[in-house]
Amino acid sequence: MTCGNRQTRKIRLHCEVSAGVRNRESGDRIKGCDGTCVHAGSSLAGVGGQLLAMLCITFAASAADVTGKWTGEVQGGRGPQPFNLELKQAGMALTGAVTGGRGGDIMIMDGKVEGDTITFSTSTPGRDGGPPNVLKYTGKITADGISFTREGGRGPVMFTVKKA
């Protein structure tokens, strides 16, 4: 099966959401939304396929938008510490800052959104001119918030933030 004809090119896209959808008539897995092609003879190659493609795009665009303010707590040696994020997503790029700390806002670097996973890092100056303190964050977007693992410093720390 190739993607050479015009009908299949129209609905070819990447959307993990419908990778498990099956054709009601044949029981075959519909491949129009997982980066592969829909066979031109299939009923999906027409208006129904275009509708499915638009729904996939709409869901994918709205499902992972993390723009906004987020709050949570990080457990530390001195008890729970507030953790605040201000994020802005543009496609797969992520910018923003960890906000509200004693030293002021810390800009995030290398921010990315891939599906339901976000990654970024922060860097603060080291003590007495030493090497910078770099923390790496990996977050899993859930219905309730973002579950993070932060690596660096004194080992991995797990915490959750919710939309403010």
BAGU-494205 format. One record per residue (C-alpha): residue in three letters; x negated, z negated, y. Coordinates in steps of 0.1 Angstrom, whole numbers, padded with zeros to 4 digits, always signed. Each point is the difference from the previous one (the first is absolute). Example, Ala and Ser with C-alpha at 12.3 -4.5 7.8 and 13.67 -1.06 7.14 Angstrom:
<pts>
ALA-0123-0078-0045 SER-0014+0007+0034 
</pts>
This chain:
<pts>
MET+0000+0000+0000 THR-0014+0009+0034 CYS+0009-0006+0036 GLY-0003+0037+0009 ASN+0036+0009+0010 ARG+0016-0009+0033 GLN+0028-0022-0014 THR-0024-0024-0017 ARG-0023-0002+0030 LYS+0029-0012+0022 ILE+0006-0031-0020 ARG-0035-0008-0012 LEU-0011-0035+0013 HIS-0013-0033-0010 CYS+0025-0028-0005 GLU-0005-0027-0027 VAL+0035-0012+0005 SER+0017+0026-0020 ALA-0027+0007-0026 GLY+0023-0015-0027 VAL+0032+0019+0010 ARG+0014+0022-0028 ASN+0021+0032+0001 ARG+0035-0009-0011 GLU+0005+0032-0019 SER-0033+0003-0020 GLY-0013-0035+0002 ASP-0034+0013+0012 ARG-0019-0020+0025 ILE+0004+0015+0035 LYS-0035+0009+0013 GLY+0008+0010+0036 CYS-0010-0033+0015 ASP-0032-0009-0018 GLY-0023+0026+0013 THR+0008+0026-0027 CYS+0024+0029+0001 VAL+0036+0006-0008 HIS+0006+0030-0022 ALA+0017+0028+0021 GLY+0027+0004-0027 SER+0010-0037+0002 SER+0030-0011+0019 LEU-0022-0022+0021 ALA-0018+0030+0016 GLY+0031+0006+0023 VAL+0018-0021+0025 GLY+0001-0031-0023 GLY-0038+0001-0002 GLN-0004+0003+0037 LEU+0024-0030+0005 LEU-0020-0020-0026 ALA-0032+0009+0019 MET+0015-0012+0033 LEU+0011-0032-0015 CYS-0035-0006-0015 ILE-0016+0006+0034 THR+0025-0023+0017 PHE-0005-0028-0025 ALA-0038+0004+0000 ALA-0002-0001+0038 SER+0022-0031+0004 ALA-0012-0020-0031 ALA-0035-0008+0012 ASP+0002-0003+0038 VAL-0018-0033+0008 THR+0001+0003+0038 GLY+0008-0033+0016 LYS-0009-0037+0002 TRP-0006-0019-0032 THR-0004-0038-0005 GLY-0011-0022-0029 GLU-0023-0028-0010 VAL-0034+0000-0017 GLN-0010-0031-0020 GLY-0034-0013+0010 GLY-0022-0030-0003 ARG+0018-0016+0029 GLY+0035+0008-0013 PRO+0022+0030+0009 GLN-0011+0021+0029 PRO+0023+0024+0019 PHE-0007+0036-0006 ASN+0015+0027+0024 LEU-0004+0037-0001 GLU+0011+0027+0024 LEU-0001+0034-0018 LYS+0006+0036+0011 GLN+0004+0027-0027 ALA-0004+0038+0008 GLY+0003+0019-0033 MET-0026-0015-0023 ALA-0021-0015+0029 LEU+0004-0036+0008 THR-0012-0018+0032 GLY+0007-0034+0015 ALA-0014-0035+0001 VAL+0000-0035-0015 THR+0014-0019+0029 GLY+0003-0036+0012 GLY-0033-0014-0012 ARG-0022-0024+0019 GLY-0025+0028+0007 GLY+0026+0025+0012 ASP+0013+0032-0016 ILE-0021+0016-0027 MET+0005+0038-0002 ILE+0005+0014-0035 MET-0023+0028-0012 ASP+0003+0028-0027 GLY+0038-0006-0002 LYS+0018+0022-0026 VAL+0035+0001-0015 GLU+0003+0016-0034 GLY+0034-0002-0016 ASP+0008-0038-0001 THR-0036-0011+0005 ILE-0017-0007+0033 THR-0037-0006+0005 PHE-0021-0010+0030 SER-0029-0022+0009 THR-0010-0023+0029 SER-0034-0009+0013 THR-0010-0029+0022 PRO-0035-0009+0013 GLY-0022-0021-0023 ARG-0013-0034+0010 ASP-0031-0002+0022 GLY-0004+0038+0000 GLY+0003+0003-0038 PRO+0017+0028-0019 PRO+0037+0005+0008 ASN+0027-0016-0020 VAL+0020+0029-0016 LEU+0033-0007-0018 LYS+0017+0027-0020 TYR+0038-0001-0004 THR+0021+0017-0027 GLY+0038-0004+0004 LYS+0029+0010-0023 ILE+0032+0008+0020 THR+0030-0017-0016 ALA+0037-0003+0010 ASP-0008-0034+0015 GLY-0033+0006+0017 ILE-0036+0008-0007 SER-0020-0018-0027 PHE-0036-0001+0009 THR-0033-0007-0017 ARG-0028-0006+0025 GLU-0036+0003-0013 GLY-0031-0012+0017 GLY-0010-0034+0013 ARG+0004-0026-0027 GLY+0017+0021-0026 PRO+0034+0017-0004 VAL+0030-0015+0017 MET+0036+0011-0007 PHE+0028-0004+0025 THR+0033+0017+0011 VAL+0012+0010+0035 LYS+0035+0008+0011 LYS+0013+0022+0028 ALA+0004-0022+0031 
</pts>
